[in-house]
Amino acid sequence: MNRQPQLMDASRMRDILTPHFSQIRENVFLNSELGMVRGNPTVFSLLMRQKPPFTINDHRFGIILSGEAEINFNLQDRHLKSGTLVYIGPGTIIHPKRLSPDLHIFGMGLFSNFPMPFAQGQMPSAFNGQVRDFQLPVSEENIATARHILDTIWQTVHATDNYHRPTVTALVAAQMHHYDHLFRQQADQQAGSRSREQTIFDRFLQLVTQHCAEHHQIGYYADRMCLTERYLSTVIRQTSGTTAKDWIDRALITRIKIELRHTDKTAAQIAHEMNFANPSFFSKFFLRLTGMTPGAYKAKG
């Protein structure tokens, strides 16, 4: 049985890193709104000791400066290497599988109370919730631009004990625009070369990640994609080797485990929020997929 994801938010990261701060302080910035890591592999080694997978409730941006990593984001295995920009958004499930000893990442996290630089409805399209995560292998010039912006943020937050929030916010906006431009550029390029089947599969997984808590049946996703259930089922099985219902159930179980592990909600409350007909059906579903009841799982956590 897979281990349930742990919430890796600002508070949890602070608890993990504070005992080691004398060792990493030159490469880490952390306050209640913003976190930054500047190429120190010790930080990621400390996080890996916490037994992944993890989930986050904020926005994270990174640049792979050197080395490589095998990481599963939202049920998809990814191979990251030097020259890659990485974004992971709220609700992402992260399961690092392998990090090379020479892995260096320069990144930042915009924690849940960070003053986002965009008004509601004006977020760049890459960050408006339609995409949970992405990884962009880009040119040296685009890496240099992203790194220059991060360097400037790093210098700004270290200029005084209380960094100048409007300047930091404006620089964060610039970085988000840079990532968004490159994301849309890559999406346009892939649309011309990716097979129709792969495009359908990718869109299906995006929708499942976003809506599995409310919609458990393939019919909803087929309707959203303007496809028949039979055609969508065939494409998903042929492309991934797994049925569409299995993908939906897998995502749903992950969401349920997070609720059981990280909230005080009862099984009945979760069953209602997750759109199950009744608590009994919810318990039978969870037992069939995990081998234990929701109550036993929560008590074990």
RONUNU-538804 format. One record per residue (C-alpha): residue number from 0; x, y, z; residue in one letter. Coordinates in steps of 0.001 Angstrom, whole numbers, plus 500000, padded with zeros to 6 digits. Layout:
REM residues N
    nr        u        v        w   rest
   NUM        X        Y        Z      A
...
END
This chain:
REM residues 301
    nr        u        v        w   rest
     0   500000   500000   500000      M
     1   501303   503476   499118      N
     2   502226   505854   501933      R
     3   499886   508829   502321      Q
     4   501237   512245   501263      P
     5   502381   514610   504008      Q
     6   501560   518300   503801      L
     7   504863   520099   503212      M
     8   503813   523682   503930      D
     9   505787   526610   505352      A
    10   505297   525504   508952      S
    11   506417   521936   508273      R
    12   509479   523082   506321      M
    13   510457   525426   509135      R
    14   510208   522587   511664      D
    15   512462   520402   509506      I
    16   515077   523013   508592      L
    17   515407   525059   511801      T
    18   517586   522519   513695      P
    19   520040   522611   510769      H
    20   519911   526329   510093      F
    21   523530   527024   511037      S
    22   524572   524611   508277      Q
    23   522279   525959   505557      I
    24   521653   529607   506483      R
    25   523801   531016   503656      E
    26   521634   529240   501092      N
    27   518147   529454   502611      V
    28   515636   532231   503251      F
    29   512406   531456   505059      L
    30   509664   533601   506541      N
    31   505887   533217   506824      S
    32   505277   534382   503228      E
    33   508251   533307   501157      L
    34   510864   530583   501105      G
    35   514007   530385   498949      M
    36   516680   527726   498476      V
    37   519839   528632   496620      R
    38   521473   525480   495332      G
    39   522059   523744   498668      N
    40   521565   519952   498285      P
    41   521397   519543   502073      T
    42   517915   521066   502116      V
    43   516516   518473   499721      F
    44   518324   515703   501571      S
    45   516603   516790   504787      L
    46   513222   516848   503076      L
    47   513763   513411   501539      M
    48   514286   511976   505023      R
    49   510656   512840   505790      Q
    50   509468   509851   503767      K
    51   507680   511134   500653      P
    52   505220   511537   498979      P
    53   504372   515121   499894      F
    54   501599   517510   499001      T
    55   501717   521323   498973      I
    56   499148   524109   499305      N
    57   501146   526889   497645      D
    58   503123   527854   494519      H
    59   506732   526697   494000      R
    60   509166   527688   491256      F
    61   512567   526172   490618      G
    62   515552   526121   488284      I
    63   517580   522908   487943      I
    64   521135   524281   487929      L
    65   522950   520940   487832      S
    66   522408   517238   488350      G
    67   519195   515338   487723      E
    68   516165   513927   489512      A
    69   513414   511358   489014      E
    70   510221   512766   490542      I
    71   506568   511789   490262      N
    72   504255   514795   490014      F
    73   500512   514168   490183      N
    74   500764   510501   489123      L
    75   503249   511211   486298      Q
    76   506950   510243   486399      D
    77   509273   513040   485285      R
    78   513008   513118   484595      H
    79   514427   516529   485463      L
    80   517901   517654   484464      K
    81   520045   520760   484276      S
    82   518446   523538   482263      G
    83   514857   522846   483366      T
    84   512374   525271   484880      L
    85   509911   523620   487272      V
    86   506548   524799   488590      Y
    87   504366   522950   491095      I
    88   501086   524434   492300      G
    89   498575   523998   495124      P
    90   497343   520444   495535      G
    91   500332   518870   493785      T
    92   501368   515430   494978      I
    93   505173   515122   494863      I
    94   507036   511831   495167      H
    95   510816   512176   494631      P
    96   512233   508814   493554      K
    97   515909   509639   492938      R
    98   518035   512759   493383      L
    99   521592   512770   492048      S
   100   524333   513824   494521      P
   101   525171   516860   492366      D
   102   521566   518119   492206      L
   103   521418   521885   492754      H
   104   518119   523766   492572      I
   105   517554   527500   492908      F
   106   513926   527983   493817      G
   107   511266   529826   495753      M
   108   507955   529017   497378      G
   109   505104   531502   497608      L
   110   503381   530317   500764      F
   111   499625   530490   501264      S
   112   499662   533993   502786      N
   113   502039   535527   500214      F
   114   500441   538675   498692      P
   115   499983   537424   495138      M
   116   500758   540119   492548      P
   117   497656   539510   490425      F
   118   494011   540313   491080      A
   119   491458   537508   491012      Q
   120   490815   536468   487431      G
   121   494036   538047   486178      Q
   122   496546   535326   487021      M
   123   498710   534274   484057      P
   124   497082   531255   482436      S
   125   499771   528816   483581      A
   126   498866   529495   487225      F
   127   495077   529902   487164      N
   128   494441   526364   488413      G
   129   493977   524643   485069      Q
   130   497512   523204   485243      V
   131   498788   521641   488469      R
   132   502460   521371   487502      D
   133   504841   521682   484549      F
   134   508504   521233   483678      Q
   135   510176   523250   480908      L
   136   513538   522352   479320      P
   137   514511   525782   477971      V
   138   517439   527604   476376      S
   139   520428   528935   478288      E
   140   519160   532458   477663      E
   141   515794   531708   479279      N
   142   517475   529980   482210      I
   143   519697   533034   482629      A
   144   516666   535332   482703      T
   145   514886   533217   485329      A
   146   518048   533022   487421      R
   147   518639   536777   487160      H
   148   515139   537454   488500      I
   149   515631   534979   491353      L
   150   519028   536506   492159      D
   151   517394   539919   492390      T
   152   514673   538580   494709      I
   153   517380   536919   496817      W
   154   519305   540197   497103      Q
   155   516125   542093   497946      T
   156   515018   539820   500788      V
   157   518510   540009   502288      H
   158   518805   543800   501994      A
   159   517153   544343   505402      T
   160   515675   542216   508139      D
   161   512202   543069   506830      N
   162   512275   542849   503072      Y
   163   510451   545436   500987      H
   164   507270   543558   500104      R
   165   506167   545662   497069      P
   166   509542   545149   495387      T
   167   509523   541412   496087      V
   168   505953   541121   494833      T
   169   506789   542941   491597      A
   170   509805   540693   491000      L
   171   507685   537601   491654      V
   172   505205   538887   489058      A
   173   508046   539204   486542      A
   174   509131   535620   487195      Q
   175   505582   534326   486837      M
   176   505176   536157   483538      H
   177   508470   534648   482336      H
   178   507382   531101   483257      Y
   179   503931   531656   481769      D
   180   505366   532862   478446      H
   181   507645   529832   478176      L
   182   504853   527454   479235      F
   183   502482   528747   476547      R
   184   505278   528704   473980      Q
   185   506014   525045   474737      Q
   186   502299   524162   474739      A
   187   501939   525645   471261      D
   188   504930   523667   469998      Q
   189   503725   520407   471523      Q
   190   500229   520839   470135      A
   191   501654   520583   466639      G
   192   503749   517467   467269      S
   193   501963   515469   469996      R
   194   499657   512706   468896      S
   195   495937   513228   469363      R
   196   495841   510268   471763      E
   197   498572   511686   473995      Q
   198   496877   515062   474007      T
   199   493617   513434   475111      I
   200   495387   511488   477852      F
   201   497178   514584   479190      D
   202   493943   516581   479243      R
   203   492129   513715   480960      F
   204   494734   513579   483747      L
   205   494533   517336   484241      Q
   206   490758   517153   484634      L
   207   490943   514135   486955      V
   208   493482   515890   489182      T
   209   491193   518923   489435      Q
   210   487754   517291   489721      H
   211   488077   513726   491045      C
   212   486656   514717   494449      A
   213   483374   515795   492877      E
   214   483163   513568   489801      H
   215   483967   509856   490025      H
   216   482621   508607   486710      Q
   217   484252   508711   483292      I
   218   481089   510187   481766      G
   219   481815   513597   483298      Y
   220   485300   513719   481778      Y
   221   484084   512466   478410      A
   222   481461   515231   478359      D
   223   484024   517876   479308      R
   224   486254   516700   476461      M
   225   483367   516338   473975      C
   226   484140   512633   473479      L
   227   482141   509450   473903      T
   228   482837   507371   476999      E
   229   483816   504407   474852      R
   230   486332   506389   472805      Y
   231   487887   508079   475847      L
   232   488159   504731   477662      S
   233   489872   503147   474674      T
   234   492358   505996   474282      V
   235   493280   506042   477985      I
   236   493832   502281   478096      R
   237   495882   502230   474889      Q
   238   497981   505249   475873      T
   239   498683   504379   479513      S
   240   497991   500676   479881      G
   241   495550   501526   482684      T
   242   491799   502086   482588      T
   243   490301   505545   482941      A
   244   488382   504407   486046      K
   245   491644   503275   487650      D
   246   493150   506728   487117      W
   247   490074   508365   488655      I
   248   490070   505993   491632      D
   249   493798   506444   492185      R
   250   493476   510238   492287      A
   251   490385   510038   494508      L
   252   492045   507740   497027      I
   253   495006   510117   497225      T
   254   492656   513019   498016      R
   255   490810   510984   500646      I
   256   494065   509951   502341      K
   257   495126   513584   502580      I
   258   491801   514517   504217      E
   259   492013   511629   506677      L
   260   495650   512312   507529      R
   261   495711   516098   507700      H
   262   492243   517182   508875      T
   263   489921   516439   511784      D
   264   487015   515637   509485      K
   265   485042   512479   510100      T
   266   484654   509813   507446      A
   267   481022   510896   507061      A
   268   482059   514496   506406      Q
   269   484651   513445   503840      I
   270   482160   511101   502188      A
   271   479735   514001   501779      H
   272   482391   516418   500486      E
   273   483737   513802   498077      M
   274   480257   513239   496654      N
   275   479700   509640   497790      F
   276   476109   508447   498063      A
   277   476512   507584   501756      N
   278   479231   506836   504356      P
   279   478780   503081   503926      S
   280   479546   503239   500210      F
   281   482510   505512   500960      F
   282   483938   503032   503475      S
   283   483506   500084   501106      K
   284   485231   502012   498318      F
   285   488176   502917   500570      F
   286   488452   499365   501929      L
   287   488476   497888   498416      R
   288   491245   500230   497230      L
   289   493472   500261   500329      T
   290   492718   497122   502304      G
   291   491579   498985   505420      M
   292   488677   501098   506586      T
   293   488904   504929   506705      P
   294   488780   504789   510499      G
   295   491639   502309   510701      A
   296   493688   504364   508262      Y
   297   493142   507583   510224      K
   298   494023   505864   513517      A
   299   497193   504448   511992      K
   300   498349   507888   510806      G
END
